[in-house]
Amino acid sequence: MRIVIANGNNGADYIIKSFKGHSHTLIIINDDRDVAHKLARNSKLPVIFGDCTKVETLKEAHIDGADIFIALGFRDTDNYVACLHARKEFGVKKCICIVQNPKNVEIFKELGIESVICSTESLLSSILAESSLEAITKTMSFENDKIVMSEIVVKPNAVIAHKRIMDINFPKEGSIACVYRRPRVIIPNGQTLILPKDKLFVLSTPSEQKSLIAFVQKTVKK
Amino acid sequence: MKRSSVLKNKTIIVGCSSLGSTITNKFSIEGKNLMVVDKNPKNFERLSDRFSGYTITGDVSDLDVLEEAGIASAKEIVIVTNDDNLNLFVAHIARKIYDVPNIYIRLSEPDNEVLLKGMDIKAIYPLELSYDKFNLLRGGRK
């Protein structure tokens, strides 16, 4: 594969090392003269010094028809423009873009960059994946722990998403007391439609809590 | 997904550099409903006494700042920071997410025009314009 590595410092160095020698052709571009020298020295590969967001630099680097373009710069907007040029002007098949601002992950996708990675967001999902159920769902108990209230977020691919409460067959052991849909608080009835990102406040006994959380969080199998 | 709002009556100027402040000062005379955004509050000192709009200090590469500036209710947005890449990003958000009716953008790099194709975003190239004017003044001599 022909892989373009645009900007970045230690991250670029690491990726170059990982790909080198696996029958890939690497095209390395960097806009920092010192970093460009360092990457060239470490990888023993040619490095093009230039601004990756400029068409003339990308032309000089001959990135036409490359398989992957990885934008590793420190400024989200620079990475965005570099990826757009790579795809539109040079027909690069896949663009991967690093962003610093987690909010840009969704925005970049909405603007047409298919692969967006944010280290802060990845860190957050790792923490969430590592942590126990209690960390994802907040719990409050009443009457000496005889009643619990669980706060559960509806995932985008949840089975119950986009369905009315009357149609989801909610377990009798619990009750949806309240739905929080930013910025509104909804006191639900059977007609209430559940949407992704809704926060459900579910009342139950402690023994049923786990199965109710599992019910809300059950996702559609692909 | 487009997030459009009902009443669009605001003019947002992104970047209060010399070009941004000049446009804002001219618009102030016309009595437009103005909102100026810049990450450096010192740049607002360029605005004239007649300016009666609002200013926001913030980095427009953050969507929250654009929302605070009221992009959802903008009828036009004039994006004139000194950074082409930032300008393109904001213009694309204005078109694809908020569908602002009129979008104007400042670009230094003519090669970037291709990224506006089919998006109904109007570009101005101050450097090219200055050069053309200069060339005109010297009678087109080479």
Boltz contact constraints between the chains, C-beta under 6 A:
constraints:
  - contact:
      token1: [A, 53]
      token2: [B, 85]
      max_distance: 6.0
  - contact:
      token1: [A, 55]
      token2: [B, 111]
      max_distance: 6.0
  - contact:
      token1: [A, 76]
      token2: [B, 61]
      max_distance: 6.0
  - contact:
      token1: [A, 77]
      token2: [B, 61]
      max_distance: 6.0
  - contact:
      token1: [A, 77]
      token2: [B, 85]
      max_distance: 6.0
  - contact:
      token1: [A, 77]
      token2: [B, 86]
      max_distance: 6.0
  - contact:
      token1: [A, 77]
      token2: [B, 89]
      max_distance: 6.0
  - contact:
      token1: [A, 78]
      token2: [B, 85]
      max_distance: 6.0
  - contact:
      token1: [A, 80]
      token2: [B, 89]
      max_distance: 6.0
  - contact:
      token1: [A, 81]
      token2: [B, 85]
      max_distance: 6.0
  - contact:
      token1: [A, 81]
      token2: [B, 88]
      max_distance: 6.0
  - contact:
      token1: [A, 84]
      token2: [B, 115]
      max_distance: 6.0
  - contact:
      token1: [A, 103]
      token2: [B, 63]
      max_distance: 6.0
  - contact:
      token1: [A, 107]
      token2: [B, 63]
      max_distance: 6.0
  - contact:
      token1: [A, 111]
      token2: [B, 92]
      max_distance: 6.0
  - contact:
      token1: [A, 111]
      token2: [B, 96]
      max_distance: 6.0
